[in-house]
Amino acid sequence: MEFDDSESESFLPQPISSVIGKRRIISNKFALLGWILAIISIASNFHSWITPKKLTDIECTRQLNAWSPVFDIVEYEDVQFSNTFYQPSAYRGKPTPKLEKSWSDLWKIGSVDVPLEQLPALNKSKEHNWFYSENGGVLAGLEVFHSLHCLDMVRQYTYKDEYDYSDNPTFQDDDEFLRIHVDHCIDALRIRLMCYADVTPFLHVLEPEAELGATPDFNTQHKCKKFDKIQEWQRAHHARAAAGQTEAHGHEVHGHEHS
């Protein structure tokens, strides 16, 4: 019986040099593949390093602000301001019961609770004589509502001789302290305006009849936090003072609402 030589060679031992050569080829291929993968990995990491990650709105808010319990619900919207000199508004004009309510509804919402473990994030120490909430945290307000309170108070002060504010606790203080309160509010608003430093341009419109030949256009474009969402959050998370604490005036607080 005759055998095919090529078939026989398949079952015969291969020369050592041939086996080593094949192994080298395989080894070189794996080495080349490794180098290619390494280069791809380095290139990918370099691209990630030189290409800044696009932060979400919430990530930007966290990065650019001190800690707040409201971070998780903050949303933004594009808003074109309506702020001409004669623009009708629910918040402009001489005081009326309706206008006063519109203003008080903006900021009279009460307090919130700040957990003790978050105090360092606000550059505050736990070792302080804080006013505590029922939940064991510190009773707090949100700056936006304090600013609105201050603006409301300054507005009211300009009309105090034209409108009866005798039922307003703020105006029951003596004149000297009332003036101190107003000055505090003016300076608080100055501090916040300088801190936030809105750099949005407002343009000028050609107006030949105007004194300077132009008038400012204050209907500017902004990206704003959704104020209604923040109001809703604070109402839903309204905190009450812990019972049995003594306020600066010496009055006991028995778990009532404290704004």
KEDREN-155525 format. One line per field, with one value per residue: residue number from 1; x, y, z of N, C-alpha, C, CB in turn; residue in three letters. Coordinates in steps of 0.001 Angstrom, whole numbers. Last residue first. Glycine has a CB too. Layout:
N
i: NUM/...
nxx: X/...
nyy: Y/...
nzz: Z/...
caxx: X/...
cayy: Y/...
cazz: Z/...
cxx: X/...
cyy: Y/...
czz: Z/...
cbxx: X/...
cbyy: Y/...
cbzz: Z/...
aa: ALA/...
end
This chain:
259
i: 259/258/257/256/255/254/253/252/251/250/249/248/247/246/245/244/243/242/241/240/239/238/237/236/235/234/233/232/231/230/229/228/227/226/225/224/223/222/221/220/219/218/217/216/215/214/213/212/211/210/209/208/207/206/205/204/203/202/201/200/199/198/197/196/195/194/193/192/191/190/189/188/187/186/185/184/183/182/181/180/179/178/177/176/175/174/173/172/171/170/169/168/167/166/165/164/163/162/161/160/159/158/157/156/155/154/153/152/151/150/149/148/147/146/145/144/143/142/141/140/139/138/137/136/135/134/133/132/131/130/129/128/127/126/125/124/123/122/121/120/119/118/117/116/115/114/113/112/111/110/109/108/107/106/105/104/103/102/101/100/99/98/97/96/95/94/93/92/91/90/89/88/87/86/85/84/83/82/81/80/79/78/77/76/75/74/73/72/71/70/69/68/67/66/65/64/63/62/61/60/59/58/57/56/55/54/53/52/51/50/49/48/47/46/45/44/43/42/41/40/39/38/37/36/35/34/33/32/31/30/29/28/27/26/25/24/23/22/21/20/19/18/17/16/15/14/13/12/11/10/9/8/7/6/5/4/3/2/1
nxx: -39816/-41034/-43808/-43106/-41812/-41807/-39419/-39468/-37640/-35326/-34445/-33069/-34898/-34483/-36327/-38539/-38535/-37058/-38950/-39551/-39307/-40531/-40473/-42392/-41454/-39068/-40030/-41435/-39291/-37909/-39742/-39945/-37460/-35160/-32392/-31816/-30011/-31182/-31225/-32993/-34252/-33166/-31622/-31250/-31291/-29786/-29309/-29365/-32106/-34030/-34588/-33197/-32173/-30964/-30383/-27902/-27967/-26300/-24551/-24028/-22769/-23530/-22377/-22538/-21301/-22734/-25220/-24587/-23871/-26277/-27969/-26771/-27132/-29902/-30191/-28940/-30641/-32942/-31988/-31472/-34091/-35147/-33727/-34813/-37577/-38437/-40659/-42741/-42047/-42004/-44686/-47298/-49304/-48499/-48283/-50092/-48375/-46798/-44526/-43365/-42216/-39676/-40140/-40911/-38392/-37004/-38509/-38041/-35316/-35369/-36812/-35023/-32895/-34104/-34494/-31893/-30807/-32983/-32457/-32598/-31812/-29876/-31272/-33260/-35832/-36622/-33578/-31795/-29492/-26198/-23565/-21226/-19664/-19722/-18904/-18909/-18674/-20428/-19355/-19710/-22563/-23484/-24032/-26438/-28704/-30935/-34272/-35832/-38677/-40948/-41975/-42161/-41503/-43711/-45800/-45158/-45861/-48601/-49439/-49027/-50864/-53284/-53218/-50714/-48227/-47500/-45310/-44796/-45473/-46742/-46197/-45591/-42854/-41525/-38832/-38660/-38296/-38330/-35740/-36068/-34518/-34114/-33716/-32831/-33334/-32676/-32819/-30378/-29870/-30931/-29190/-25936/-22565/-21714/-21158/-20043/-20538/-23316/-23829/-22589/-24215/-26646/-26042/-23068/-20056/-18085/-14614/-12232/-9748/-7359/-8124/-9187/-6884/-5379/-6858/-6564/-3820/-3501/-5014/-3583/-1147/-1967/-2755/-244/1214/-255/238/2976/2920/1575/3452/5630/4596/4317/7016/8092/6875/8019/10685/10517/9819/12103/14074/13280/11123/8363/7467/4657/2160/2449/3831/1879/752/2830/3090/652/1579/543/852
nyy: 81136/78437/76992/75588/74325/76489/78522/81151/84163/85611/86585/84471/81560/78401/75359/73696/71837/72826/74278/72615/72993/72008/70718/71830/74435/73965/73010/75227/77043/75686/75776/78518/79133/77546/79646/80896/82566/85410/88410/91482/94162/96645/98730/102252/104637/107588/110244/111211/111869/110816/111069/108975/106137/102938/101043/98955/95893/94247/91150/89521/89171/89369/88759/87387/89333/91637/90787/90241/92796/94244/92897/93632/96384/96493/95205/97014/99188/98132/97861/100498/101482/100037/101124/103745/103432/100236/97849/97438/96658/93891/93123/94995/96633/99081/100106/101890/104145/106339/106040/103801/103344/102535/100232/98439/98070/96918/94526/93297/92834/91034/88895/88203/87303/85132/83537/82914/81498/79726/78998/76510/74649/71741/68589/67336/67692/70104/72078/74511/76911/76462/77256/74796/72628/72291/75181/75849/75682/74034/71614/71354/70710/68205/66934/68084/69100/71669/72313/75549/77783/79907/81535/84336/85047/85528/86397/89052/90088/89643/91113/93706/93766/93602/95923/98063/100540/101487/99394/95875/93255/92576/95024/96637/98646/101002/100271/96655/93869/90705/88466/85356/82404/78973/77207/74472/73057/71303/69101/68743/71105/71739/71859/72864/74076/76793/76382/75151/72435/72225/73236/71302/69124/70052/70172/68175/68878/67315/67106/68290/66634/65769/63305/61874/61661/60072/57721/57046/56690/54526/52586/52389/51457/48968/47696/47587/45973/43577/42961/42490/40221/38431/38269/37176/34634/33625/33649/31926/29551/29095/28713/26391/24569/24644/23703/21018/19500/17540/14063/13215/13662/14984/13365/11752/13469/13730/11133/8688/5304/2183/-1194
nzz: 61566/63163/64703/67977/70055/71968/73211/75581/75328/75231/72916/71835/73013/74251/73732/73893/70785/67703/65040/61927/58368/55255/52879/51254/51081/49688/47211/46265/45935/43936/41853/41382/40234/38554/37889/34563/32313/30428/28578/29390/29128/29304/27304/27769/25077/23634/23868/26382/26538/23651/21012/19753/20696/20271/23165/24506/26500/29053/29492/32573/34963/38281/41005/43379/45059/44636/45585/48270/49246/48812/50550/52959/52927/53205/55677/57402/57055/58276/60895/61569/61489/63630/65742/65673/66029/67503/65874/64256/61768/62002/62334/61097/61770/60758/58243/56115/53972/53848/55262/54138/51716/52165/53588/51626/50373/52477/52671/50222/50459/52618/51530/49523/51093/52336/50130/49386/51571/53672/57178/59824/62679/62551/63664/65024/64214/65265/65289/67312/67052/68482/69703/68581/67224/64562/62618/59103/56355/55262/55708/58480/58506/57951/60304/61139/58537/58600/57695/57226/57806/55907/53999/52694/50031/48374/49894/50249/47679/47587/49794/48844/46745/48215/49822/48376/47824/44424/42340/41619/41497/39245/36695/33561/32787/32449/32019/31581/31948/31648/30584/29415/30484/30560/33650/35820/39097/42036/43597/44869/46461/48893/50948/49850/50019/47778/44231/42052/42223/42230/39662/38069/38695/37654/34918/34268/32448/30209/30719/28348/26875/27821/28929/26853/25308/26988/26964/24250/24058/25797/24410/22014/23021/24006/21668/20370/22127/21872/19211/19372/21003/19349/17264/18571/19139/16551/15778/17657/16932/14440/15217/16727/14702/13097/14784/15132/12673/13837/13605/11553/10608/8235/6583/5488/3636/1877/854/931/533/-855/0
caxx: -39408/-40082/-43123/-43943/-42046/-42415/-39989/-39374/-38918/-35641/-35325/-32285/-34432/-34671/-35160/-37757/-39196/-37142/-37943/-40019/-38837/-40597/-39465/-42495/-42752/-39022/-39181/-42148/-40388/-37261/-39289/-41111/-37780/-36618/-32940/-32249/-30318/-30526/-31348/-31807/-34880/-32977/-32582/-30820/-31858/-29998/-29464/-28056/-31087/-33507/-35238/-32789/-33364/-30918/-31227/-28493/-27653/-27558/-24613/-24805/-22005/-24118/-21779/-23034/-20853/-21315/-25084/-25019/-22935/-25018/-28232/-26885/-25772/-29260/-30746/-28447/-29249/-32961/-32472/-30368/-33101/-35712/-33471/-33369/-37057/-38227/-39420/-43080/-42239/-40761/-43758/-46095/-49485/-48491/-47576/-50135/-49140/-47990/-45332/-43870/-43635/-39836/-39602/-41898/-39545/-36546/-38462/-39410/-35803/-34670/-37301/-36345/-32704/-33645/-35674/-32765/-30392/-32253/-33214/-31919/-32851/-29915/-30357/-31913/-35126/-37185/-34893/-32014/-30933/-27146/-24878/-21733/-19532/-20816/-18533/-19432/-17608/-20829/-19458/-18372/-22067/-23241/-22859/-25189/-28099/-29598/-33371/-35479/-37288/-40475/-42188/-42614/-40449/-42421/-45866/-44957/-44482/-47742/-49527/-48295/-49440/-52951/-53240/-52122/-48738/-47801/-46356/-44495/-44623/-47490/-45724/-46513/-43380/-42957/-39172/-38599/-37919/-39259/-36304/-35880/-35528/-33734/-34497/-32575/-33434/-32452/-34038/-30896/-29129/-31827/-30079/-27330/-23547/-21605/-21871/-19947/-19156/-22549/-24370/-22106/-22786/-26524/-26421/-24511/-20783/-19199/-15911/-12934/-11126/-7354/-7443/-10055/-8036/-4901/-6693/-7893/-4465/-2837/-5374/-4991/-1193/-1395/-3749/-1368/1634/-156/-1131/2487/3623/977/2101/5742/4983/3133/6025/8532/6598/6578/10320/10935/8901/10803/14179/13243/12457/8891/8023/6057/2259/1605/4579/2789/-71/2361/4156/938/1120/1346/0
cayy: 81573/79537/77326/76282/73563/75189/78089/79728/83473/84972/87476/85601/82498/79795/76215/73954/72418/71872/74387/73276/72453/73017/70350/70395/74189/74476/72162/73972/77331/75909/74475/77794/79610/77580/78520/81057/81182/84773/86955/90670/92861/95760/97633/100875/104132/106141/109714/110772/112852/110633/112019/110373/106905/104305/101253/100288/96707/94869/92505/89531/89854/89053/89562/86731/87936/91636/91237/89167/91670/94632/92842/92212/95855/97121/94606/95634/99284/98504/96692/99532/102003/99855/99733/103523/103989/101683/98223/97687/98094/94605/93082/94286/95222/98906/98853/101477/102912/106334/107227/103709/103718/103723/101395/98917/98604/98207/95473/93651/93718/92318/89582/88722/88436/86262/84072/83591/82879/79761/79556/77394/75384/73170/69415/67257/66530/68882/71697/73192/76786/76546/77331/76168/73107/71680/74151/76068/76349/75444/72026/71665/72019/69089/66465/68493/68063/71352/71608/74195/77337/79187/80098/83855/84652/85171/85023/88136/90110/89114/89651/93245/93845/92588/94595/97692/99382/101822/100357/97306/93657/92348/93903/96272/97284/101075/101252/98038/94830/91768/89385/86709/83431/80211/77539/75765/72992/72537/69453/67657/70800/71858/70692/73209/72987/76091/76908/76609/72889/71755/73905/72695/69073/69818/71390/68407/68672/68246/66457/68435/66999/67085/64294/62196/62393/61417/58456/57284/57725/55799/52975/52800/52753/49965/47949/48294/47352/44253/43234/43590/41427/38827/38754/38532/35536/33783/34396/33322/30143/29331/29808/27642/24806/25021/25072/21970/19932/18648/15176/13058/12902/15602/14424/11173/12999/14921/11701/10052/6432/3399/0
cazz: 60238/63348/63459/66991/68838/72236/71937/75302/75233/76491/73670/72334/71999/74620/73528/75092/71952/68804/66094/63139/59646/56315/53883/51541/51715/51063/48054/46525/46870/45234/42352/41891/41577/38600/38640/35952/32691/31568/28557/29110/28869/30451/27154/28020/26329/23687/22519/25884/26914/25007/21912/19521/21052/19749/21990/24431/25326/28636/28919/31338/33905/36975/39931/42169/45035/44295/44197/47378/49331/48145/49112/52610/52797/52045/54463/57298/56593/56856/60153/61564/60545/62292/65360/65550/64779/67554/66554/65651/61965/61699/63477/60657/62123/62215/58515/57519/54152/52996/55588/55513/51714/51312/54301/52591/49621/51959/53780/50601/49398/52720/52738/49159/50177/53155/50813/48423/51300/52408/56065/58868/61958/62865/62891/65575/63670/65853/64775/66726/67308/67377/70332/68617/68603/65319/63585/60446/57122/55293/54303/57956/58953/56810/59557/61787/59377/58101/58606/56800/57919/57083/53810/54006/50966/47779/49380/51380/48170/46519/49836/50029/46441/47216/50441/48523/48565/45806/42645/41495/42622/40485/37506/34648/32685/32714/33049/31101/32984/31238/31567/28897/30766/29880/32462/35189/37640/41277/42846/44032/45237/47738/50913/50116/50125/49052/45389/42119/42127/43392/40841/38047/39005/39095/35636/34267/33687/30269/30842/29624/26573/27170/29761/27986/24768/26665/28218/24809/23245/26091/25771/21985/22336/24916/22713/19743/21881/23163/19638/18549/21454/20629/16978/18022/20230/17405/14996/17616/18251/14531/14324/17375/15826/12538/14267/16256/13089/13060/14392/11901/11849/9246/7247/6476/4742/2588/1686/456/1377/-954/0
cxx: -38092/-39547/-42245/-43131/-42924/-42813/-40515/-40046/-38698/-36968/-35701/-33139/-33662/-34085/-35499/-36529/-38194/-37739/-38155/-38915/-39369/-40245/-39423/-41544/-42889/-40348/-39204/-41344/-41128/-38309/-38663/-40718/-38940/-37047/-34460/-32611/-30584/-30864/-30557/-32085/-33798/-33693/-32313/-31959/-31424/-30619/-29680/-28130/-29717/-32361/-34748/-33382/-33023/-32242/-31135/-29215/-28312/-27199/-26060/-24875/-22727/-23409/-22267/-22585/-21276/-20769/-23627/-24872/-23304/-24036/-26990/-27122/-25781/-27872/-30112/-28922/-28603/-31546/-32464/-30743/-31904/-34724/-34020/-33067/-35568/-37511/-39296/-41839/-42720/-40878/-42471/-45078/-48303/-48688/-47562/-49488/-49037/-48888/-46626/-44716/-44216/-41283/-39765/-41425/-40567/-37673/-38016/-39405/-37215/-35168/-36679/-37000/-34039/-33452/-35300/-33960/-31354/-32000/-32388/-32915/-32187/-31006/-30439/-30870/-33699/-36433/-35380/-33453/-31400/-28584/-25961/-23131/-19939/-20828/-19773/-19046/-18095/-19822/-19886/-18394/-20657/-22673/-22537/-23967/-26749/-28973/-32035/-34502/-37103/-39037/-41708/-42987/-40907/-41474/-44546/-45004/-44263/-46292/-48643/-48313/-48608/-51460/-52850/-52116/-50258/-48445/-46552/-45656/-44241/-46729/-46564/-45999/-44334/-43628/-40651/-39070/-37730/-39115/-37284/-36541/-35125/-34869/-33974/-33486/-33251/-32535/-33865/-32122/-29851/-31169/-30963/-28173/-24943/-22726/-21509/-20630/-19025/-21139/-23598/-22572/-22183/-25065/-26245/-24805/-22277/-20030/-17007/-14285/-11908/-8759/-7520/-9455/-8982/-6042/-6247/-7812/-5838/-3507/-4782/-5427/-2626/-1471/-3259/-2420/494/233/-1144/1071/3135/1619/1416/4369/5061/3410/4788/7526/6993/6215/8848/10530/9214/9817/12856/13260/12338/10288/8612/6539/3689/1759/3771/3477/789/1515/3676/1951/1510/724/883
cyy: 82302/79928/78540/76576/74269/74492/76679/79419/81998/84245/86885/86530/83636/80683/77656/74805/72699/72562/73314/73281/73284/72386/71363/69959/72723/74254/72656/73078/76052/76229/74614/76443/78833/77896/78656/79718/81206/83289/86349/89175/91866/94419/96632/99887/102684/105787/108220/110177/112495/111600/111894/111361/108392/105005/102723/100451/98083/95897/92979/90951/89816/89860/89152/87456/87257/90216/91225/89561/90580/93460/93237/92045/94372/96536/95195/95009/97906/98571/96966/98305/101064/100333/99435/102094/103696/102139/99744/97987/98433/96083/93859/94299/94365/97454/98527/100097/102479/105132/107285/104916/103822/104217/102672/100183/99192/98878/96864/94704/94201/93311/90967/89426/89056/87497/85196/84227/83617/81222/79436/77972/76440/73834/70861/68012/66402/67637/70445/72980/75530/76445/77515/76134/74581/72196/73584/74891/76735/76279/73486/72125/72329/70448/67343/68097/68512/70315/71342/73608/75931/78731/79295/82378/84113/84548/84573/86680/89089/89054/89020/91720/93349/92574/93486/96333/99275/100629/100608/98146/95141/92853/93793/95041/96990/99705/101213/98983/96240/92876/90355/87663/84754/81222/78844/75956/74404/72267/70705/68039/69819/71403/70664/71941/73535/75057/76143/77225/74385/72334/73513/73449/70472/69763/71219/69696/68891/67937/67520/67730/67087/67546/65692/63304/62805/62278/59893/58097/58084/56943/54331/53310/53288/51361/49018/48659/48182/45709/43988/43981/42649/40103/39233/39135/36979/34780/34677/34195/31613/29994/30140/28848/26129/25363/25563/23408/21015/18989/16240/14259/12712/14936/15082/12266/12455/14540/12895/10681/7743/4514/1237
czz: 60314/61993/63690/65745/67830/70939/72129/73966/74932/76488/75022/73194/72661/73551/73894/74917/73069/70025/67151/64187/60806/57656/55024/52647/52120/51774/49496/47457/47252/46301/43740/42480/42188/40033/38634/36590/34188/31633/29721/29223/28445/30298/28275/27825/26524/25034/22469/24481/26351/25271/23351/20512/20946/20035/21566/23093/25414/27564/28762/30771/32557/35885/38540/40906/43737/44222/43753/45910/48338/48115/48318/51111/52442/51835/53207/55993/56467/56298/58651/60739/60441/61231/63969/65099/64584/66287/66607/66490/63376/62023/63240/61804/61686/62641/60013/57691/55610/53245/54784/55928/53128/51291/53478/53310/50576/51173/53330/51705/49716/51675/52837/50341/49792/52279/51783/49124/50370/52043/54804/57874/61077/62037/63352/64786/64187/65399/65496/66260/66574/67878/69272/69213/68679/66756/64269/61341/58516/56080/54180/56501/58460/57218/58348/60979/59930/59030/57922/57818/57375/56961/55017/53921/52316/48790/48763/50933/49283/46984/48765/50123/47622/46913/49457/49216/48536/46512/44125/42002/42573/41698/38771/35393/33846/32618/33428/32210/32429/32269/30911/29888/30127/30034/31869/33980/37079/39775/41991/43214/44312/46436/49672/50089/50411/49131/46650/43338/42402/43399/42091/39289/39019/39509/37143/35034/33485/31504/30931/29595/27874/26810/29150/28835/25892/26141/27965/26095/23804/25333/26135/23358/22295/24308/23688/20787/21283/23009/20969/18952/20686/21166/18262/17732/19751/18524/15836/16872/18296/15855/14410/16536/16508/13639/13717/15773/14169/13546/13489/12710/12312/10596/8362/7274/5859/3788/2502/1398/730/-108/0
cbxx: -40471/-38918/-44135/-44522/-42652/-43635/-38934/-40015/-39804/-35638/-36582/-31675/-35618/-34034/-34669/-37357/-40301/-35746/-37983/-41281/-37297/-42003/-38078/-42215/-43900/-38669/-37730/-42441/-41371/-36223/-38278/-42139/-38113/-37234/-32375/-33443/-29137/-30933/-30851/-30685/-35994/-33459/-32469/-30261/-33414/-28658/-28278/-27460/-31004/-33037/-36734/-33175/-33870/-30618/-32711/-27407/-28100/-28329/-23900/-26229/-20621/-25649/-20267/-24554/-21416/-20521/-25668/-26467/-22910/-24371/-29410/-28029/-24991/-29173/-32260/-28923/-28430/-33672/-33894/-29998/-32637/-37051/-34091/-32667/-37291/-37414/-38191/-43821/-43231/-40387/-43415/-45489/-50763/-49570/-46140/-51597/-48629/-47583/-44522/-42711/-44434/-39376/-38120/-42202/-40202/-35290/-37529/-40185/-35779/-33163/-36980/-37247/-31951/-32322/-36400/-33249/-29005/-33043/-33603/-30805/-33866/-28536/-30666/-31505/-35106/-38662/-34842/-31646/-31740/-26867/-24924/-21743/-18074/-20691/-17561/-20974/-17107/-22233/-20450/-17476/-22092/-24524/-23080/-25098/-27932/-28703/-34004/-34857/-36834/-41348/-41470/-43820/-39586/-41775/-46977/-46015/-44123/-47859/-50982/-48897/-49047/-53739/-54623/-52892/-48271/-48722/-47632/-44179/-43362/-47800/-44227/-47935/-42224/-43614/-38805/-39467/-36645/-40767/-35187/-36484/-35720/-33416/-36012/-31096/-34809/-31080/-35197/-31231/-27781/-32296/-30948/-27857/-23135/-21671/-23374/-20535/-18597/-22482/-25851/-22597/-22046/-27234/-27872/-25276/-20254/-20063/-15945/-13123/-11780/-6489/-5985/-10300/-8789/-3766/-5682/-8607/-4597/-1340/-4906/-5893/-627/64/-4072/-2002/2849/846/-1926/2530/5146/1117/1261/6584/6330/2704/5636/9912/7341/5808/10680/12459/8982/10245/15245/14423/13269/7967/9094/6909/1610/165/5007/3832/-1049/1562/5330/-369/1717/1476/-961
cbyy: 82463/79141/77587/77592/72265/75349/78150/78906/84115/85976/87774/86381/83050/80097/76129/72703/71485/71279/75779/72582/72411/73663/70237/69591/74586/75969/72138/73234/78344/77057/73843/77596/81095/76222/78474/82004/80174/85463/86382/91050/92978/96445/96947/100746/104247/105364/110056/109752/112970/109180/111824/110788/106540/104309/100850/101386/95991/95541/92540/88975/89216/89351/89451/86647/87164/92451/92643/88790/91096/95847/93760/91547/96074/98653/94802/94784/100156/99856/96307/99114/103406/100612/98773/103811/105490/102082/97604/96493/98624/94426/91653/94940/94688/99762/98933/101454/101784/106363/108495/103559/102705/103412/101174/97824/97500/98026/94957/92401/92998/92114/88757/87587/87988/85908/82953/82604/82887/79022/81030/76635/76042/73840/69312/65850/66604/68752/71459/72125/78081/75446/78482/76818/72915/70143/74720/76252/77601/75590/71128/70452/72085/69292/65038/67890/66765/72639/70282/74196/77390/78004/79619/84688/85799/86394/84906/88382/91507/89981/89196/93861/95285/92828/94312/97646/99447/103052/99901/97670/92810/90868/94071/96004/96258/102041/102643/98220/94378/91250/90159/86870/83609/79954/77654/75882/72381/73152/69659/66483/70243/73296/70669/74242/71996/77088/76854/77200/72567/70223/73573/73422/68190/68519/71770/67197/69602/68169/65525/69915/65977/67049/63894/60955/61534/61354/57746/55958/57258/55726/51916/51624/52630/49614/46653/47430/47376/43548/41924/43210/41265/37697/37647/38517/35110/32425/33620/33428/29373/28015/29465/27650/23656/23896/25152/21732/20461/19875/14670/12882/11565/15558/15470/10280/11937/15826/12118/10923/6346/3846/9
cbzz: 59604/64312/62315/67576/69178/73144/70773/76440/74155/77569/72869/71165/71178/75980/72065/75665/72457/69134/66737/63687/59684/56376/53233/50285/50766/51071/47520/45209/46252/45137/41375/40777/41541/38111/40109/36023/32315/32875/27203/30055/27767/31703/25730/29430/26328/23469/21712/26833/28429/25218/21868/18135/22497/18224/22286/24607/24047/29863/27553/31586/33762/36968/39989/42202/46244/45315/44031/47672/50754/48864/48746/53408/54094/52227/54422/58506/57553/56658/60616/63007/60970/62160/66386/66887/64747/68815/65840/66229/60949/60233/63805/59356/61497/62838/57985/58034/53198/51545/55341/56470/50906/49883/54640/53611/48754/51064/54861/51060/48034/52567/54014/48659/48914/53889/51565/47349/50696/51271/56331/58120/62949/62596/61392/65673/62168/65489/63241/67723/66829/66353/71356/67187/69117/65305/64631/60415/56375/55908/53557/58082/60459/56042/59098/63173/58580/58008/59083/55358/59368/57340/52548/54512/51204/47166/48347/52459/48672/45244/49653/51308/46080/45933/51008/47116/49997/45876/42060/40033/42642/40652/37863/34092/32667/31745/32577/29815/33669/31137/32275/27442/32292/28369/32802/34768/37191/41634/43806/44890/45593/47594/52151/49083/51230/50257/45159/40882/40754/43402/41012/36773/37990/39496/35315/34894/34771/28984/32083/29962/25602/25915/29966/28842/23726/25630/29121/25071/21788/25728/26767/21542/20900/25253/23469/18627/20945/24049/19761/17069/21283/21658/16305/16744/20824/17998/13721/16952/19349/14373/12900/17609/16847/11668/13186/17196/11870/13152/15364/10638/11682/8817/6235/5794/4270/1651/817/376/2814/-2430/1228
aa: SER/HIS/GLU/HIS/GLY/HIS/VAL/GLU/HIS/GLY/HIS/ALA/GLU/THR/GLN/GLY/ALA/ALA/ALA/ARG/ALA/HIS/HIS/ALA/ARG/GLN/TRP/GLU/GLN/ILE/LYS/ASP/PHE/LYS/LYS/CYS/LYS/HIS/GLN/THR/ASN/PHE/ASP/PRO/THR/ALA/GLY/LEU/GLU/ALA/GLU/PRO/GLU/LEU/VAL/HIS/LEU/PHE/PRO/THR/VAL/ASP/ALA/TYR/CYS/MET/LEU/ARG/ILE/ARG/LEU/ALA/ASP/ILE/CYS/HIS/ASP/VAL/HIS/ILE/ARG/LEU/PHE/GLU/ASP/ASP/ASP/GLN/PHE/THR/PRO/ASN/ASP/SER/TYR/ASP/TYR/GLU/ASP/LYS/TYR/THR/TYR/GLN/ARG/VAL/MET/ASP/LEU/CYS/HIS/LEU/SER/HIS/PHE/VAL/GLU/LEU/GLY/ALA/LEU/VAL/GLY/GLY/ASN/GLU/SER/TYR/PHE/TRP/ASN/HIS/GLU/LYS/SER/LYS/ASN/LEU/ALA/PRO/LEU/GLN/GLU/LEU/PRO/VAL/ASP/VAL/SER/GLY/ILE/LYS/TRP/LEU/ASP/SER/TRP/SER/LYS/GLU/LEU/LYS/PRO/THR/PRO/LYS/GLY/ARG/TYR/ALA/SER/PRO/GLN/TYR/PHE/THR/ASN/SER/PHE/GLN/VAL/ASP/GLU/TYR/GLU/VAL/ILE/ASP/PHE/VAL/PRO/SER/TRP/ALA/ASN/LEU/GLN/ARG/THR/CYS/GLU/ILE/ASP/THR/LEU/LYS/LYS/PRO/THR/ILE/TRP/SER/HIS/PHE/ASN/SER/ALA/ILE/SER/ILE/ILE/ALA/LEU/ILE/TRP/GLY/LEU/LEU/ALA/PHE/LYS/ASN/SER/ILE/ILE/ARG/ARG/LYS/GLY/ILE/VAL/SER/SER/ILE/PRO/GLN/PRO/LEU/PHE/SER/GLU/SER/GLU/SER/ASP/ASP/PHE/GLU/MET
end
